[in-house]
Structure formats: C-alpha cells, structure tokens
Amino acid sequence: MLLDALIAEDEDLLRQSLVAQLQRLWPELRLVAECEDGASALERLAELKPDLALLDIRMPGISGIEVARALSEISPRTQVVFVTAYDQYAIDAFEQGAMDYLLKPVSDERLLATRERILARMQMGRPDNAMLEQLLQRLGQQPGAHSNAPPLAWITASNGRDTQLIMLEDVVYFRADSKYTTVVTEAGESLLRTPLRELLEVLDPQRFRQIHRSTIVNMKAVAAVSRDDTGRGQLRLKQRPEVLNVSQPFMSLFRGM
C-alpha cells in the first residue's frame, strides 16, 4: 500500500534519523513533508492531507497533541503516530489501537510493528473519532505534554536607542518582521532579536497562542474571534484597533470560543 506521510519533530538529528529509518524499513511510504514545529505541521497537513502524520508530542508552541486534535477539521482521514521520549504517556490507551506511538530512540522492531498496525487500521476505514478525542484529552493531561520550563515574566526590547523592560502581561501580540520580532503593547511597538520559534519555547502556552506562521497573540488581549466563508479567522483586540488574521489551519485551535 502506497501512502503519503508527514513528520513533525523539532530536533533535527532525531528527525533525520527517523526519516532514514522509514526509508529503510517502509520504502512504500512517501515522505511529503518534514516539519520542525507544530505550526508548520498544521499548515502542511491542511495543504497536503497525507495518509499518515508522525508527530512529536512536545514541540515549541503548538504541541503534537494539539495538531492531532486539529486533524478532524483540516485533514480527517490522516492517521496519527505519536513520537515521544516519555513512556508515561497513556501507553495503555495507545495499546487499545486507537492511535499508535513510537518511543525514542525508535527501534526497528517497534517501527515495523507500528507499520503493520497502521496498514491494518487503514484497511478497516477511519478510526473512531470519539475514542481518539478521549485519548487526546488524556494525553493533554499528562505531565510533560508541554515544556516544563517556567514561562517568562518579562522581556527586554529596543525602541530607538532605548532598551525597554516589558512585562509579558502587557504584550498584546508578537509579529515576525524580517530578522526581528515586533513586540506590540497597548502603548506601541518595540523590537526583539529573538525569533518567534525561540519565544514559543519560553512563553506560557496557556496564555500565548500562535495564530499564524508570523504571529503570536496574548489570548487575554483578544476581544472576539470570527470566521469567514473560507475558514480563515480574525481576532479583534481589546486594546488595539488592528484586526489580526488567523490562517485557516490555526482556526481549529479556537474551537469552543
């Protein structure tokens, strides 16, 4: 059976190792995308709609669990295999067959077993969405599902010749600008040299959400979320007049709002 697959793994060496392993043990699998974070995985999944997604559970910003939960909207037929370094992740639920996992470092035997389970499950049709959602809920509650590093409380940014100390609670959103990142507060804008991807590793994921490849927003600064006929969204802010665009794959993260 010829299948298309996407890999999302933020560690380059581990991603390259898994790619080589798949090419050796599963030559019928066509790797259509390699992603280094959850945001790019969301966009590529919405574009390519592959048969299989191998997702690292813990990635900066959008976790593999959140990507998997979004699949019901952006690519319902895509099967998921979680790749994790942490064996505490609801292994018993995985073993029920709703979804599969690979434990780092991935052994040839485990990868071959996963291949057989995936092929068998695909012959049976689409998985039970209710069972998958229950599993994702359990995974999201496990310690270690997100980074354990304490989130930042403040940052320093440049405004002309001045260096400002900005409390994270005052940030409305971050926007990628060429080599810099713009920090937007109610009072104005300043510049950071830290790229968005590095910010995602240290920001509080319960407060700051990526809504576009180039934008991270403070959810406490959001007044309303709306969706247009194309599936794209817009955020209206409490303290700023501009409206922020949400790319279509990221709108799945706002279910229930």
Secondary structure by P-SEA (a helix, b strand, c coil): ccccbbbbbccaaaaaaaaaaaaacccccccccccccaaaaaaaaaaccccccccccccccccaaaaaaacccccccbbbbbbbcccccaaaaaaaccbbbbcccccaaaaaaaaaaaaaaaaaccccaaaaaaaaaaaaaccccccccccccbbbbbcccbbbbbbcccccbbbbcccbbbbbcccccccccccaaaaaacccccccccccccccccccccccccccccccbbbbbccccbbbbbccccccccccc
